[in-house]
Amino acid sequence: MRQIFALSAAVLLAACATGSAPDATNVTVTTPAGPLAAPSRPNAMPADLSPEGVKAADPYLWLEEVHGDRALAWVNERNADAHVKLEEDRRFETYRQEAYAILSATDRTPIPNFQDKAIYNFWEDDAHTKGIWRRTTLASYRSATPQWETVFDVDALARAEGKNWIWKGADCLGSDERDCLINLSDGGKDAVELREFDTHTRQFVAGGFHLPEGKHRVSWIDHDTLIVATDFGPNTLTESGYPYIVKILKRGQTLAQATEIFRGAQGDGGYGVGAQVMRDPDGKVLATVIERPIDTFHAEQYLLTPQGPKKLALPAQVALYGVLGDRLILVNAEDWSIGGQSFKAGSLLAVPLKALTGNAGTLDRAQALLFEPTSRQSVNSGVAGYARTVVLTRDRVVASIYDNVRGSLVSFAPGRTGWTRTNLPAPANSSVNLVDASRQSNSQVFYGVEGFITPPTLMLGDVSTGKAVTVRTSPARFDAANFQVDQYEAVSSDGTKIPYFVVRPKNLAMDGKAPTIMYGYGGFEVSKPPAYIAEMGKLWLEKGGVYVNANIRGGGEFGPNWHQSVLRENRQLAFDDFAAVAEDLIARGITSPQHLGIYGRSNGGVLTSVSITQHPELFNAAVIESPLIDMLRYPYLPAGASWIGEYGDPRIPADAAFIARYSGYQNVNWDARYPRVYVTTNTGDDRVHPGHARKFTARMMEYGYNPVFYEDTSGGHSYDADPRANARRWARHYVYLAQQLMDDTPHP
């Protein structure tokens, strides 16, 4: 941290009296590099908040040129500095080896997927750093030594084609799921190249479907037909770079020959138009629904009929999960009334399709309502690593339900008088995550249970009986015997109670000296329940650290309202929640500002950059990873405009006014006591532009601070390039955190 001489009381009083910042021109500052002259303004906020004014006031626009020569030269210089500060630390190699041992371990649980009467899994290890897609039988998978057959080898393809291919999943057709569309990313970007693959012959299909790199939205209709939303040429993408036109593509056709069936508008927001083809367990198409996003969270839904798309009478905020019988399974993210019934936001519903096409009549509430949440409950809205929150078997709906950030797995069976609810076995006070369900089976579902200090256990449940068996439990990756987990609540600025978890030694002395990492996200209705984070346990807890998970507003822990309460002009409340948790930790004596650091990535980068600029007195470290930070220019940095529903639109004066009050990039202040922060991003990130991280670092340096910056060259936003790169990434994180929070001597 740099040394700063205090401003005189007279200057401060004058500033308060006039409502302006103190005149810093006569104040001298000492930094590790020596005396520094004050900049012309005490912070970087433009006087003119119009897009033109913001742009004109930004001296670092050149860092937005992802592959610009000047920008990359700057990146290389900062990376060299980070190498010295982090990778030459005596702990780095040990941390790297420990992280790599976890990430490449061959005894970890292979995540199963039901497919083609088999169990499929994507696997990475020391011999397959890019991964193999493989399969086995269910009986073999449940054995101690499954016998795997390789279906697709990404490493072999990358070597043969000289490309840095990264696996991004496969979409497979119908009930046999033999025909698959494999998604391959060059370097880990969200944009993928799509190729048709036959899982029986284990070959790409000669003359099969093939789409060039893009952010495609593709589904199978039948063996010879796809429904496609993609880049069809000039003026066919929104300003965020997502498609707004849907076409039918027949086998043998080029994209130019595809037949248009739906068109949104170029000004649409969100993540692009797309179609869900909903089938019965035997592969028959029951409904095809086209979603047209209006903004980040609001969308129109259209049923594809022989006469063309027909708009459905659905709420603007809704998640669709498929069709069971004649009923569309959904969760409404806003209060909704239909057919004489009203449903609270966050309810799990089964609504007849005919009721959504103009023939609602009067709904039978018992037949339509599966689950209605209380104020502290939710249908799980998404956990890192698990994409499924509601799934269908042949005749049931299965959902992950959370109560005060503790999970359960529930199956719902339809009957004459309503839905029968059956809970599957799960330990108390744990996360419960759906892994996969067999649509062809009446009963089978894989799910995982885990906790902060409890390794994941994979269960195979029978939803018809409510029973389950343990398939395998992951080995412990760190010694958790002397740790315990507590859940507390902090009170935010508006009186709202904010829950948080603390993972700490059982014998922790409440003297404020515990080195503590506080994690937060707080956006996009993404829940952050307890999770077994092996790298954190090994590289932090075992070294004497404490870990805190803050369930601030903006997430989905308590349903849609928990998220929606901090959108747009109310965003400051999420930052207040995070600060309240920090203050509560300090008040309890768990830690102190000298020993408290924060970590967040992506939307969590907004949180951490704002937390540092608003409350530098609370923290001595911040890992700001893959972040949004320049919130006055984010719509201009792809794919920023897709998030306007979350943050507001800074191109609108009223929105710019409330965004400017917190935007981390513009609120860097020259005379604040910021800690030395660690900012890291990825050149290949095409979701959150690396310019955010670069410019924030440059601005911090301009104002006399000494941030550490590192930019990876592959992996994209998901950092899924290979375990070797990921091991180095985690080692850098924890070396930095140890330097800031554990070491007695400040680091330059």
VEXVO-196179 format. One line per 10 residues: number of its first residue (from 1); their letters; for each residue x, y, z of C-alpha. Coordinates in steps of 0.02 Angstrom, whole numbers. Example, Ala and Ser with C-alpha at 12.3 -4.5 7.8 and 13.67 -1.06 7.14 Angstrom:
2
1 = AS = 615/-225/390 | 684/-53/357 .
// end
This chain:
748
1 = MRQIFALSAA = 0/0/0 | 67/172/-41 | 103/303/95 | -6/460/90 | 12/619/192 | -151/676/272 | -244/826/203 | -266/969/324 | -428/984/421 | -458/1155/346 .
11 = VLLAACATGS = -452/1087/169 | -570/944/212 | -693/1061/297 | -690/1178/148 | -725/1033/31 | -872/976/135 | -942/1151/143 | -938/1176/-45 | -989/998/-90 | -835/980/-201 .
21 = APDATNVTVT = -676/876/-193 | -525/955/-106 | -399/1047/-214 | -260/920/-225 | -138/1022/-326 | -33/1074/-176 | -27/905/-91 | 125/792/-105 | 108/603/-106 | 244/475/-75 .
31 = TPAGPLAAPS = 233/305/-162 | 355/158/-167 | 426/237/-325 | 452/407/-243 | 358/574/-241 | 207/588/-355 | 125/747/-417 | -63/751/-397 | -164/730/-558 | -268/874/-625 .
41 = RPNAMPADLS = -427/800/-547 | -441/703/-383 | -533/561/-472 | -564/503/-648 | -748/548/-663 | -788/641/-825 | -877/806/-807 | -985/757/-956 | -1071/588/-935 | -1134/578/-1114 .
51 = PEGVKAADPY = -1056/436/-1217 | -953/564/-1310 | -897/647/-1148 | -850/482/-1068 | -751/430/-1221 | -662/597/-1235 | -608/590/-1053 | -535/414/-1068 | -347/412/-1104 | -342/221/-1110 .
61 = LWLEEVHGDR = -458/180/-1254 | -310/100/-1342 | -312/-38/-1211 | -483/-89/-1279 | -397/-149/-1439 | -385/-331/-1388 | -244/-376/-1508 | -174/-201/-1537 | 16/-193/-1540 | 26/-55/-1411 .
71 = ALAWVNERNA = -101/-143/-1298 | -11/-311/-1308 | 157/-229/-1273 | 78/-154/-1116 | 6/-325/-1069 | 176/-408/-1090 | 258/-278/-979 | 128/-301/-843 | 138/-491/-858 | 326/-483/-834 .
81 = DAHVKLEEDR = 299/-379/-677 | 170/-504/-612 | 289/-647/-647 | 420/-569/-534 | 296/-523/-397 | 196/-684/-397 | 280/-827/-488 | 451/-794/-412 | 376/-800/-238 | 446/-948/-140 .
91 = RFETYRQEAY = 270/-1021/-121 | 219/-1017/-304 | 288/-1184/-360 | 217/-1275/-210 | 47/-1197/-238 | 54/-1237/-424 | 96/-1419/-391 | -41/-1435/-260 | -170/-1356/-375 | -117/-1462/-523 .
101 = AILSATDRTP = -127/-1622/-420 | -308/-1579/-383 | -356/-1525/-558 | -275/-1675/-644 | -315/-1808/-514 | -374/-1970/-592 | -474/-2020/-438 | -597/-1875/-450 | -778/-1916/-489 | -817/-1919/-676 .
111 = IPNFQDKAIY = -977/-1817/-703 | -1105/-1933/-786 | -1232/-1897/-921 | -1366/-2017/-980 | -1353/-2037/-1168 | -1395/-2173/-1295 | -1426/-2305/-1159 | -1253/-2272/-1090 | -1159/-2154/-975 | -1056/-2019/-1060 .
121 = NFWEDDAHTK = -923/-1911/-978 | -800/-1777/-1030 | -630/-1803/-947 | -467/-1706/-929 | -308/-1766/-846 | -120/-1761/-866 | -128/-1871/-1021 | -279/-1781/-1095 | -256/-1597/-1056 | -389/-1543/-1182 .
131 = GIWRRTTLAS = -498/-1691/-1141 | -586/-1844/-1208 | -771/-1879/-1227 | -800/-2057/-1173 | -936/-2182/-1127 | -971/-2337/-1026 | -1121/-2436/-965 | -1216/-2388/-809 | -1163/-2549/-725 | -981/-2517/-768 .
141 = YRSATPQWET = -993/-2336/-712 | -1057/-2391/-542 | -911/-2511/-521 | -746/-2468/-438 | -654/-2473/-606 | -765/-2418/-750 | -712/-2474/-923 | -717/-2322/-1035 | -723/-2313/-1224 | -659/-2151/-1302 .
151 = VFDVDALARA = -786/-2073/-1419 | -696/-1910/-1462 | -518/-1853/-1424 | -498/-1664/-1420 | -309/-1673/-1397 | -291/-1781/-1553 | -398/-1663/-1657 | -301/-1511/-1595 | -136/-1593/-1642 | -201/-1648/-1813 .
161 = EGKNWIWKGA = -271/-1477/-1857 | -144/-1368/-1768 | -281/-1277/-1672 | -305/-1240/-1488 | -472/-1329/-1482 | -569/-1321/-1319 | -722/-1431/-1290 | -885/-1336/-1267 | -1008/-1480/-1263 | -1118/-1575/-1384 .
171 = DCLGSDERDC = -1303/-1566/-1432 | -1373/-1735/-1480 | -1532/-1785/-1571 | -1685/-1874/-1505 | -1699/-2028/-1399 | -1547/-2123/-1465 | -1436/-1967/-1464 | -1319/-2040/-1594 | -1311/-1886/-1705 | -1222/-1745/-1613 .
181 = LINLSDGGKD = -1170/-1568/-1647 | -999/-1546/-1567 | -952/-1370/-1511 | -767/-1326/-1524 | -692/-1163/-1464 | -527/-1095/-1526 | -437/-1050/-1364 | -588/-1055/-1249 | -695/-916/-1324 | -884/-923/-1309 .
191 = AVELREFDTH = -893/-923/-1499 | -882/-1100/-1566 | -864/-1197/-1727 | -1001/-1328/-1743 | -977/-1497/-1829 | -1090/-1649/-1846 | -1023/-1807/-1765 | -1084/-1988/-1763 | -1055/-2066/-1592 | -1074/-2243/-1661 .
201 = TRQFVAGGFH = -943/-2229/-1798 | -845/-2103/-1691 | -815/-1996/-1844 | -866/-1826/-1909 | -1009/-1849/-2033 | -948/-1828/-2211 | -1042/-1682/-2287 | -1133/-1659/-2121 | -1190/-1500/-2036 | -1047/-1378/-2009 .
211 = LPEGKHRVSW = -1059/-1199/-1948 | -909/-1082/-1942 | -856/-994/-1782 | -996/-895/-1703 | -1113/-879/-1555 | -1240/-1001/-1625 | -1410/-1051/-1557 | -1446/-1220/-1636 | -1567/-1364/-1604 | -1609/-1523/-1696 .
221 = IDHDTLIVAT = -1782/-1543/-1770 | -1747/-1709/-1854 | -1600/-1801/-1932 | -1599/-1688/-2084 | -1657/-1524/-2008 | -1589/-1395/-1887 | -1668/-1237/-1818 | -1529/-1108/-1818 | -1500/-932/-1753 | -1328/-868/-1798 .
231 = DFGPNTLTES = -1231/-738/-1898 | -1314/-744/-2070 | -1211/-600/-2138 | -1213/-410/-2125 | -1342/-335/-2006 | -1401/-502/-1936 | -1329/-481/-1760 | -1380/-368/-1617 | -1260/-238/-1549 | -1204/-369/-1421 .
241 = GYPYIVKILK = -1154/-486/-1562 | -1296/-610/-1539 | -1420/-670/-1672 | -1598/-606/-1691 | -1652/-708/-1844 | -1705/-892/-1842 | -1699/-1005/-1995 | -1728/-1185/-2041 | -1571/-1267/-2111 | -1589/-1428/-2211 .
251 = RGQTLAQATE = -1451/-1554/-2236 | -1345/-1504/-2384 | -1395/-1321/-2378 | -1280/-1175/-2344 | -1330/-1042/-2218 | -1374/-929/-2363 | -1501/-1059/-2423 | -1586/-1080/-2254 | -1769/-1028/-2238 | -1811/-886/-2118 .
261 = IFRGAQGDGG = -1953/-925/-1997 | -1935/-788/-1865 | -1858/-617/-1849 | -1836/-511/-1694 | -1755/-339/-1706 | -1576/-283/-1715 | -1604/-178/-1560 | -1653/-330/-1456 | -1552/-359/-1298 | -1506/-515/-1200 .
271 = YGVGAQVMRD = -1411/-661/-1270 | -1493/-685/-1436 | -1646/-770/-1505 | -1652/-960/-1496 | -1768/-1109/-1503 | -1805/-1253/-1385 | -1866/-1413/-1468 | -1963/-1504/-1332 | -1987/-1691/-1351 | -2070/-1835/-1263 .
281 = PDGKVLATVI = -1962/-1975/-1190 | -1963/-2068/-1356 | -1901/-1920/-1457 | -2065/-1858/-1531 | -2072/-1668/-1546 | -2209/-1599/-1433 | -2173/-1414/-1453 | -2044/-1295/-1525 | -2034/-1130/-1432 | -1936/-981/-1497 .
291 = ERPIDTFHAE = -1875/-858/-1366 | -1849/-677/-1419 | -1753/-582/-1284 | -1805/-401/-1265 | -1670/-365/-1136 | -1564/-465/-1015 | -1713/-540/-922 | -1871/-501/-1021 | -1921/-604/-1172 | -2065/-651/-1285 .
301 = QYLLTPQGPK = -2102/-836/-1314 | -2174/-902/-1478 | -2243/-1075/-1515 | -2193/-1133/-1689 | -2351/-1192/-1778 | -2385/-1245/-1959 | -2455/-1069/-1984 | -2298/-989/-1914 | -2241/-928/-1742 | -2383/-891/-1619 .
311 = KLALPAQVAL = -2348/-785/-1466 | -2378/-875/-1300 | -2467/-793/-1153 | -2318/-810/-1038 | -2242/-684/-918 | -2096/-584/-985 | -1979/-662/-857 | -1990/-851/-864 | -1882/-1007/-877 | -1947/-1155/-981 .
321 = YGVLGDRLIL = -1893/-1334/-947 | -1992/-1444/-1067 | -2160/-1526/-1092 | -2232/-1665/-986 | -2388/-1736/-1064 | -2482/-1582/-1125 | -2408/-1464/-995 | -2265/-1340/-1011 | -2151/-1348/-858 | -2088/-1176/-807 .
331 = VNAEDWSIGG = -2033/-1059/-668 | -2107/-884/-674 | -1983/-749/-620 | -2121/-622/-589 | -2294/-630/-511 | -2414/-700/-641 | -2601/-722/-661 | -2681/-839/-789 | -2840/-939/-798 | -2911/-860/-642 .
341 = QSFKAGSLLA = -2758/-906/-538 | -2614/-802/-471 | -2441/-872/-445 | -2301/-798/-342 | -2135/-762/-427 | -2019/-911/-418 | -2155/-1044/-424 | -2131/-1209/-514 | -2280/-1232/-629 | -2356/-1353/-754 .
351 = VPLKALTGNA = -2471/-1257/-872 | -2568/-1335/-1016 | -2502/-1275/-1183 | -2679/-1237/-1240 | -2696/-1116/-1094 | -2551/-1017/-1166 | -2620/-1003/-1342 | -2781/-910/-1307 | -2888/-1048/-1229 | -2843/-1029/-1045 .
361 = GTLDRAQALL = -3015/-1058/-970 | -3001/-1084/-783 | -2845/-1172/-723 | -2852/-1305/-589 | -2728/-1234/-463 | -2684/-1404/-390 | -2639/-1469/-563 | -2539/-1314/-611 | -2439/-1279/-452 | -2296/-1395/-404 .
371 = FEPTSRQSVN = -2201/-1280/-284 | -2228/-1106/-215 | -2080/-1031/-120 | -2079/-939/45 | -1974/-781/61 | -1817/-884/102 | -1842/-1024/-26 | -1806/-1043/-211 | -1797/-1163/-355 | -1610/-1170/-380 .
381 = SGVAGYARTV = -1566/-1043/-513 | -1396/-1107/-563 | -1234/-1161/-481 | -1063/-1161/-562 | -1030/-1332/-638 | -1213/-1385/-639 | -1322/-1320/-780 | -1478/-1417/-731 | -1598/-1353/-599 | -1761/-1433/-658 .
391 = VLTRDRVVAS = -1766/-1594/-761 | -1899/-1711/-828 | -1900/-1900/-820 | -2027/-2002/-915 | -2170/-1955/-799 | -2102/-1839/-664 | -2026/-1668/-634 | -1870/-1660/-526 | -1809/-1496/-451 | -1669/-1433/-340 .
401 = IYDNVRGSLV = -1751/-1331/-201 | -1659/-1217/-80 | -1714/-1159/92 | -1604/-1028/176 | -1462/-1076/57 | -1475/-1261/101 | -1524/-1385/-32 | -1644/-1528/-61 | -1696/-1630/-212 | -1881/-1655/-242 .
411 = SFAPGRTGWT = -1979/-1755/-371 | -2157/-1713/-418 | -2276/-1843/-490 | -2441/-1790/-572 | -2605/-1863/-509 | -2792/-1835/-519 | -2793/-1717/-370 | -2627/-1632/-400 | -2443/-1665/-382 | -2366/-1786/-258 .
421 = RTNLPAPANS = -2201/-1727/-185 | -2059/-1846/-140 | -1894/-1791/-63 | -1737/-1887/-109 | -1606/-1921/26 | -1480/-1782/58 | -1376/-1729/208 | -1435/-1577/305 | -1347/-1411/279 | -1274/-1455/109 .
431 = SVNLVDASRQ = -1288/-1407/-72 | -1391/-1523/-180 | -1362/-1510/-367 | -1446/-1599/-510 | -1320/-1683/-624 | -1430/-1773/-751 | -1589/-1873/-770 | -1640/-2008/-891 | -1790/-1950/-992 | -1815/-2127/-1054 .
441 = SNSQVFYGVE = -1818/-2196/-876 | -1962/-2183/-755 | -1848/-2151/-610 | -1662/-2126/-629 | -1576/-1963/-584 | -1397/-1922/-539 | -1371/-1786/-410 | -1227/-1721/-306 | -1218/-1668/-124 | -1074/-1569/-51 .
451 = GFITPPTLML = -1024/-1439/76 | -881/-1319/107 | -782/-1453/200 | -875/-1607/137 | -814/-1680/-29 | -946/-1707/-164 | -1044/-1868/-158 | -1130/-1928/-316 | -1299/-2009/-287 | -1409/-2111/-403 .
461 = GDVSTGKAVT = -1588/-2081/-353 | -1750/-2171/-392 | -1882/-2035/-399 | -2024/-2162/-399 | -1973/-2231/-228 | -1880/-2084/-153 | -1729/-2192/-121 | -1549/-2167/-176 | -1381/-2253/-172 | -1208/-2179/-161 .
471 = VRTSPARFDA = -1114/-2206/-323 | -950/-2131/-266 | -880/-2000/-150 | -736/-1890/-205 | -578/-1906/-101 | -543/-1765/19 | -421/-1643/-60 | -376/-1553/100 | -376/-1588/286 | -542/-1522/351 .
481 = ANFQVDQYEA = -540/-1609/520 | -507/-1451/618 | -629/-1338/523 | -810/-1294/550 | -942/-1200/451 | -1050/-1065/529 | -1191/-966/450 | -1219/-787/509 | -1320/-638/453 | -1265/-459/427 .
491 = VSSDGTKIPY = -1383/-311/419 | -1368/-206/262 | -1394/-19/240 | -1583/-37/218 | -1606/-162/360 | -1608/-319/251 | -1529/-472/330 | -1389/-543/222 | -1337/-723/257 | -1157/-778/243 .
501 = FVVRPKNLAM = -1054/-933/280 | -887/-937/371 | -768/-1084/352 | -644/-1072/496 | -533/-1170/615 | -631/-1239/763 | -511/-1158/884 | -504/-989/797 | -457/-850/916 | -580/-708/887 .
511 = DGKAPTIMYG = -441/-579/893 | -459/-507/719 | -300/-586/654 | -366/-724/541 | -317/-703/357 | -488/-707/274 | -550/-714/94 | -728/-652/67 | -809/-709/-95 | -961/-630/-177 .
521 = YGGFEVSKPP = -1052/-624/-342 | -1222/-544/-323 | -1296/-539/-497 | -1399/-620/-635 | -1497/-726/-510 | -1349/-846/-491 | -1350/-934/-324 | -1192/-967/-224 | -1233/-1104/-97 | -1102/-1206/-4 .
531 = AYIAEMGKLW = -975/-1287/-121 | -822/-1395/-96 | -683/-1289/-172 | -534/-1406/-168 | -402/-1280/-224 | -459/-1155/-94 | -454/-1286/42 | -279/-1344/-1 | -199/-1178/-43 | -289/-1070/86 .
541 = LEKGGVYVNA = -378/-1161/228 | -235/-1282/258 | -115/-1134/264 | -213/-1054/406 | -342/-952/311 | -528/-922/334 | -654/-923/191 | -817/-825/184 | -958/-845/58 | -1075/-694/57 .
551 = NIRGGGEFGP = -1251/-726/-12 | -1285/-546/-58 | -1434/-484/-157 | -1423/-500/-344 | -1407/-688/-331 | -1549/-814/-335 | -1531/-886/-161 | -1705/-824/-111 | -1785/-822/-282 | -1816/-689/-415 .
561 = NWHQSVLREN = -1855/-548/-292 | -1684/-569/-209 | -1608/-534/-379 | -1727/-401/-442 | -1715/-295/-284 | -1541/-233/-336 | -1560/-207/-522 | -1514/-45/-609 | -1533/108/-495 | -1538/-6/-342 .
571 = RQLAFDDFAA = -1369/-86/-377 | -1286/5/-234 | -1382/-105/-113 | -1285/-259/-171 | -1121/-168/-136 | -1190/-114/33 | -1232/-297/71 | -1053/-347/38 | -983/-207/146 | -1105/-255/285 .
581 = VAEDLIARGI = -1039/-433/285 | -860/-367/296 | -906/-254/441 | -995/-398/528 | -842/-509/511 | -734/-373/587 | -859/-339/728 | -861/-525/773 | -672/-526/787 | -653/-655/648 .
591 = TSPQHLGIYG = -537/-541/551 | -484/-359/530 | -457/-244/381 | -272/-286/379 | -312/-470/356 | -471/-463/251 | -466/-487/63 | -602/-507/-68 | -619/-611/-225 | -743/-597/-368 .
601 = RSNGGVLTSV = -746/-631/-554 | -852/-574/-701 | -1002/-485/-622 | -906/-513/-460 | -774/-399/-535 | -900/-257/-530 | -926/-299/-347 | -743/-308/-299 | -687/-153/-396 | -829/-52/-320 .
611 = SITQHPELFN = -793/-122/-146 | -612/-67/-158 | -652/107/-221 | -795/135/-98 | -725/49/57 | -535/39/49 | -534/50/238 | -612/-124/250 | -492/-226/143 | -309/-262/115 .
621 = AAVIESPLID = -325/-370/-40 | -435/-396/-192 | -426/-526/-330 | -525/-446/-471 | -541/-577/-607 | -617/-566/-782 | -706/-410/-723 | -829/-281/-782 | -764/-115/-713 | -791/27/-837 .
631 = MLRYPYLPAG = -978/33/-815 | -997/196/-913 | -930/112/-1071 | -977/-70/-1045 | -1110/-76/-1184 | -973/-34/-1310 | -863/-178/-1254 | -933/-342/-1323 | -1044/-422/-1263 | -1088/-285/-1140 .
641 = ASWIGEYGDP = -1252/-223/-1213 | -1332/-391/-1172 | -1325/-346/-986 | -1419/-181/-991 | -1565/-262/-900 | -1450/-294/-753 | -1355/-130/-740 | -1449/0/-842 | -1394/90/-1000 | -1260/224/-973 .
651 = RIPADAAFIA = -1303/298/-1143 | -1464/362/-1062 | -1428/515/-952 | -1533/458/-804 | -1450/287/-804 | -1277/362/-826 | -1306/466/-669 | -1335/317/-554 | -1203/208/-637 | -1073/346/-620 .
661 = RYSGYQNVNW = -1097/346/-432 | -1018/173/-420 | -921/132/-580 | -751/75/-518 | -650/140/-665 | -708/320/-648 | -708/320/-458 | -524/283/-432 | -469/423/-317 | -292/488/-305 .
671 = DARYPRVYVT = -289/511/-116 | -375/352/-57 | -284/216/37 | -314/73/-84 | -226/-91/-51 | -117/-169/-185 | -247/-259/-291 | -226/-405/-411 | -319/-384/-576 | -322/-529/-699 .
681 = TNTGDDRVHP = -408/-565/-864 | -394/-666/-1024 | -352/-610/-1201 | -473/-739/-1271 | -620/-683/-1164 | -759/-638/-1285 | -890/-624/-1149 | -814/-492/-1033 | -693/-383/-1131 | -514/-382/-1064 .
691 = GHARKFTARM = -513/-193/-1086 | -603/-176/-918 | -460/-254/-821 | -325/-170/-924 | -396/6/-908 | -431/-9/-721 | -251/-63/-693 | -184/81/-799 | -293/205/-705 | -235/138/-537 .
701 = MEYGYNPVFY = -55/158/-594 | -89/335/-657 | -156/382/-486 | -2/318/-396 | -52/144/-344 | 40/-18/-376 | -82/-149/-440 | -27/-320/-500 | -97/-366/-670 | -91/-530/-765 .
711 = EDTSGGHSYD = -174/-575/-929 | -186/-756/-984 | -178/-788/-1170 | -301/-935/-1183 | -448/-1008/-1093 | -580/-877/-1126 | -702/-819/-993 | -725/-994/-925 | -539/-1030/-902 | -567/-1206/-967 .
721 = ADPRANARRW = -410/-1219/-1075 | -317/-1355/-978 | -275/-1402/-798 | -95/-1344/-815 | -146/-1165/-853 | -279/-1170/-719 | -154/-1230/-590 | -42/-1081/-625 | -193/-967/-615 | -243/-1029/-442 .
731 = ARHYVYLAQQ = -63/-1023/-382 | -51/-839/-431 | -214/-800/-341 | -161/-879/-177 | 18/-817/-180 | -50/-641/-196 | -177/-668/-56 | -44/-743/57 | 69/-595/24 | -66/-470/68 .
741 = LMDDTPHP = -154/-556/211 | -29/-675/291 | 142/-594/271 | 201/-470/401 | 304/-368/277 | 207/-265/148 | 245/-311/-32 | 291/-177/-160 .
// end
